[in-house]
Structure formats: C-alpha cells, structure tokens
Amino acid sequence: MRPASDGAPGVIDANIVERVRKDSNVPAEQKADLISWAEKAARGEILLADKADSPFTLSVTNIDISRCFVCKHFAMQHDRLIHPPATTGPQPNADLSADVLRDYKEAQSIVALSPRGAAALLRLAIQKLCKELGEEGKKIDADIASLVKKGLNPLVQKSLDIVRVVGNEAVHPGVIDLRDDMDTALKLFGLVNLIAEQMISAPKHVDALYESLPEEKRKGIEDRDKRK
C-alpha cells in the first residue's frame, strides 16, 4: 500500500503484486491466491474478507470510510467520494421552491460526472420556475418574454439564448444536448439563481422593507399612488 502524504487514505498500487511474487515468506500454497488478491486490489476492485476474530466484522479493501469529528457524519471513498455525493456549482437561491430545488440539487450532484445530464435538469428547473412565476410553463421562449415584460432583465433572455434555453437552438427541457459541457451547466446554475433573485427574492425584500415602514408612511405612499 502506498501511503498518502496529505493524511488521505493510502492507495494500493501495482508494486504490491511484485512484492508478493518476490516474498519468500509467503507459503507456496497461498501465493497464487495472494497474487490474485493483489492484482485485483491494484486495479481498484472492492474486495471483501471476513475477519477471523469476529463473524460480524468485515474487512474491505479499496473502500475508505471516515467520520467528521465536527458533524459526526460519515463519508465513503473509493476512487472518488461516493457518499455524501460531491456537489458542484453555486449554492441555490434560498427562495427556490422545493420542486425546483430538487432538480437543482440533483444537477449539482451529477454535474462533475455528467454535465449534459445536469444541463438537462437545469433547463427543466427553468421551465418549472417560469410556471411557478405565473407563466404557462409550456414554451420557455414565451414564458421568458413575458417575464421580461414583468421586470426580468432582458440580458437574462439573451444569456438563456446563449445556453440554448430560448431562441432558434432551444433544447427541450429535460432533454440531453450532446453539445452541453461543464461551462454550459455552470451558466445554467447561475441563470436559475438570477431569475429567482430578480423575480422572487428582490420583490420579497422590497415588500419586507415596505411593511417595516410606519403605517402613516405606507398610507401616504398609497394615497400618492392612487392620485397618479
């Protein structure tokens, strides 16, 4: 086993096979089995063996389990982090609905392995978000155009065209586009958040500020608006 220099779990490398072959202390009747084990371990295969001192304890090769001393949660690593799923991309806007958030987080969990799959999920999230904002949720082109009339920055519409959510090359939500890459997926994360920030979070903050005004101030504003 090759020890890691940064405190990470050690790695079984191909040198172990030669060391087993040359080890004269290993009985001949066991060497073939040990060499077979070493070759599999060096390839990164997960190997399981019963521990003789306990029938309920298993020894696993090429799986490393650690526990955080702060949160006490466990992590499992093979050739990469298996659990909890690694996430990539900006944190989701806090005002996203549970349905949109589920697609967003799933996209975060797979984007490192499948940017195309993540981009498909994010286009679906944009479609759902448009519907939640009062649009039909059928044709994103029309939904975004309507949101622009309601205050969404027109630059967002242009940006969505670049990543093929709207425009002549629009990809149907949930459909994998073979042209998508990591950069496209990361742009889509940002655009989901930007739509939510402009159409949900910002109005909510303004409403909260307005409600914090004294009642007479609010009445004065309302009377002024009625005169207009």
Secondary structure, 3 states (H helix, E strand, C coil): CECCCCCCCCECCCHHHHHHHHCCCCCHHHHHHHHHHHHHHHCCCCEEEEECCEEEEEEEECCEEEECCCCCCEEEECCCEEECCCCCCCCCCCCCCHHHHHHHHHHHHHCCCCHHHHHHHHHHHHHHHHHHCCCCCCCHHHHHHHHHHCCCCHHHHHHHHHCCCCCCCCCCCCCCCCCCCHHHHHHHHHHHHHHHHHHHHHHHHHHHHHHCCCHHHHHHHHHHHHHC
